[in-house]
Amino acid sequence: PHSTTLRVADLVMDSARFQVTRDGTPIALTRKEFMLLWLLASRHGEILPRTLLASEIWGVNFDSETNTVDVAIRRLRRKIDDPYEPKLIDTVRGMGYRLAEPGEPHA
């Protein structure tokens, strides 16, 4: 059975209730933001290409000109990273994004 809870550092996600907390503080996310964060968290430490994120979350194959994924990541960062330390969302230039705990080796 799939776990309904994911934890990365002080970020905790509950998919049964669509709830996210960081350092114990509830964070309101849209459904897409939640899905995006869940995908990153469930494969944390792994670099996920934009194309994979786009097809998994939006169900489409984006060409590289589309910035939908980047915009969603930016909104997520504003909610789960900007007010907190350490930052969890990494941009891996030319490759994609990953959610990683500080000190986790880059893949």
C-alpha positions as CSV (number, residue, x, y, z in Angstrom):
1,P,0.0,0.0,0.0
2,H,1.1,3.5,-0.8
3,S,2.0,5.7,2.2
4,T,-0.3,8.8,2.4
5,T,2.4,10.8,4.2
6,L,5.7,12.0,2.8
7,R,8.4,13.8,4.8
8,V,11.5,15.7,3.5
9,A,13.4,17.6,6.2
10,D,10.7,19.6,8.0
11,L,8.2,19.4,5.1
12,V,5.4,17.0,5.7
13,M,2.7,16.1,3.1
14,D,-0.5,14.1,3.7
15,S,-2.1,13.0,0.4
16,A,-5.2,11.7,2.2
17,R,-6.1,15.2,3.4
18,F,-4.2,17.2,0.8
19,Q,-2.4,18.9,3.6
20,V,1.2,20.3,3.7
21,T,3.1,21.7,6.6
22,R,6.6,23.1,6.9
23,D,8.1,23.4,10.3
24,G,4.6,22.6,11.7
25,T,3.0,25.5,9.8
26,P,0.1,24.6,7.4
27,I,0.7,25.7,3.8
28,A,-2.2,26.1,1.3
29,L,-1.5,24.7,-2.1
30,T,-3.6,24.3,-5.2
31,R,-4.3,20.7,-6.3
32,K,-1.6,21.0,-9.1
33,E,0.9,22.5,-6.7
34,F,0.3,19.6,-4.3
35,M,0.6,17.0,-7.1
36,L,3.9,18.6,-8.3
37,L,5.3,18.8,-4.8
38,W,4.2,15.2,-4.1
39,L,5.9,14.0,-7.2
40,L,9.1,15.8,-6.3
41,A,9.0,14.6,-2.7
42,S,8.2,11.0,-3.6
43,R,11.3,10.8,-5.7
44,H,13.4,13.2,-3.6
45,G,17.0,13.5,-4.4
46,E,16.2,12.6,-8.0
47,I,16.4,15.2,-10.8
48,L,13.0,15.2,-12.6
49,P,13.0,16.7,-16.1
50,R,10.5,19.4,-16.9
51,T,9.0,17.1,-19.6
52,L,8.3,14.4,-17.0
53,L,6.7,16.9,-14.6
54,A,4.6,18.4,-17.4
55,S,3.3,15.0,-18.5
56,E,2.7,13.7,-15.0
57,I,1.0,16.8,-13.6
58,W,-0.7,18.4,-16.6
59,G,-1.0,15.3,-18.7
60,V,0.5,17.0,-21.7
61,N,3.8,16.9,-23.6
62,F,5.1,20.4,-23.5
63,D,7.7,21.7,-25.8
64,S,10.6,23.3,-24.1
65,E,9.3,26.8,-24.9
66,T,6.5,26.4,-22.4
67,N,7.2,27.8,-19.0
68,T,4.2,26.2,-17.2
69,V,6.4,24.0,-15.1
70,D,8.8,26.9,-14.2
71,V,5.9,29.1,-13.2
72,A,4.4,26.3,-11.0
73,I,7.8,25.7,-9.4
74,R,8.2,29.4,-8.7
75,R,4.8,29.5,-7.0
76,L,5.7,26.4,-4.9
77,R,9.0,28.0,-3.9
78,R,7.2,31.1,-2.8
79,K,5.0,29.0,-0.5
80,I,7.3,26.3,0.8
81,D,10.9,27.6,0.4
82,D,11.0,31.4,0.6
83,P,9.8,31.8,4.2
84,Y,12.0,28.9,5.5
85,E,15.5,27.5,5.8
86,P,16.8,25.3,4.4
87,K,15.6,25.6,0.8
88,L,14.4,22.3,-0.5
89,I,13.7,22.8,-4.3
90,D,16.8,22.8,-6.5
91,T,16.9,23.9,-10.1
92,V,19.4,21.7,-12.0
93,R,20.3,23.7,-15.0
94,G,19.4,22.2,-18.3
95,M,18.0,19.1,-16.6
96,G,15.0,19.9,-14.4
97,Y,14.1,20.1,-10.7
98,R,14.6,18.1,-7.6
99,L,13.5,18.2,-4.0
100,A,16.5,17.5,-1.7
101,E,17.5,17.9,1.9
102,P,20.5,20.0,2.6
103,G,23.7,18.0,2.4
104,E,22.1,15.4,0.1
105,P,24.6,14.8,-2.7
106,H,23.5,16.1,-6.1
107,A,22.6,13.3,-8.4
